[in-house]
């Protein structure tokens, strides 16, 4: 089971780590887009969210306080769903559909992140192939 959890952690984090690289290397372009969606202080938001993605993704993938890492990803995903994928504001059908897909993807990943948080917090040190145990303990 330990190997399956490790593979799952790595696969789960590929998206977040790839996004982190984009946030941190294409900040100006991403800030322009974030600003067009109404995100306040878009450059700072893009850099901050890139750091959040990088930290959370690495923590989950390597098993370093993976419970906290999962929460960091949820902290990124929930606001992003509402700020960046407000499909209800779109008038063009194709745009509305694409934004709804992004919105639902972010909500689904946030749900998975919350489940991972609970899983890591509950399993504690019984879960192998991590570098540290959980920061939080759910019993």
N, C-alpha and C positions, 0 to 999 in steps of 0.2 A: 504494500500500500504506500509506503514512503516514497518509492520511485514514481508512482502514479501522481501523488500529490506534488512532487517536485516538477514533473513534466507539466502538470496542469498550471502550477504557479508560473512557470516560464512562459508557457503559451498565453496565459492570461495577460502577462506583462508586456509582450511584444508590441502591442498596439500603443500602450502608454509610453514605453521607452522611445518608440519611433516618433510619437507626437512630441515628446520632450525635446528630441533633437531638432525637430522643426521649429518649435517655439523658441529655442535658444539660438538657432542659426539663421532663421528667417523672421526675426522679430519685427522688423519694419513692415514687411508685407502683411504679416499676421496682425499686427497692431492696426494697420489700415482697415483690414476686414473687420476686426473686433470693434473698432470705432464706428464703422458703418452700421453695425448691429446695435449701437447704443451703449457699448461697454464703457464705463467711465475710466479715465486714465488708461487707455488701451495699451500703451507700451509697457507700463508697469504691470498691468494685468497679464499680458502675454509672458513677460519674464517671470513673474511670480507663479503663474500656472505652469510654466515650463519646469521651474524648480520643484513644484509640487508633484508633477508627473514623474520627474526623474527620481526624486526621493522615494515616493510611494512605490513606483515600479521596481526600483532596485531593492527596496526593503522586502517587498513581497517575493520577488524572484530569488533573492539570496537567503531569505528567511531570517532577516535581522529585524526583530520586532515587527514581524509580518502583520500582526494585528493592527498596529499603528499605521503601517504602510497602506493597508487596505482602507483604513479610515481616511487617510490623505487622498486616496484616489476618489473616494465618495465625495469628499469636500470639493474636489475639482469637478466631478461629473454632474452633481445636482444643479449648481448655478449655471454650468455650461449648457445643460439641457434647456433651461428656461431663457437664458440670455442669448445664446447663439442659434437656437433652433426653434424660435417662436413661430411655428407653422400657422398658428391661428391669425397671425398678422399678414400672411401672404395672400395675394389675390390670384396670382397665376397658379393654375392647377398643378403644373409640373413642379414649380417651386414649393408649393404647399406639400406635395407628396415627398419631395426630397428632404425638406426640413422636418417633416413628421418622422421619417425614417431615422434621421439624426437624433431627434428628440427621444424616440422610443429606444434607440440603441443606447443612449446615455443613461436613460432610466433603468434599462435592463442591466447594464454594467454596474450601475450604482447598487442595484439589488444584489448582484453577484458579489460586489465589494463588501456589502453588509454581511452577507452569508460567510464570506471569508473571514471577516473580522470575528464573527461569532465562533467559527470553526477554530481559528488559531487561538483565540482567547480560551476556549473551552478545552481543546486538546492539550494545550500547554506543552510541557516538555515530552509528552508521549508521542508527539508528532516528530518523526525523525527527519534528517536531512535539512535541518535549519541551523543557522549559525548561533542564534540566541533563542531563548524562549519568548513567550509573549510579554508585553508590557502590562496588559490588562488581564484580569482573571475572571472569567464567568463560570459560575458553578451551577 
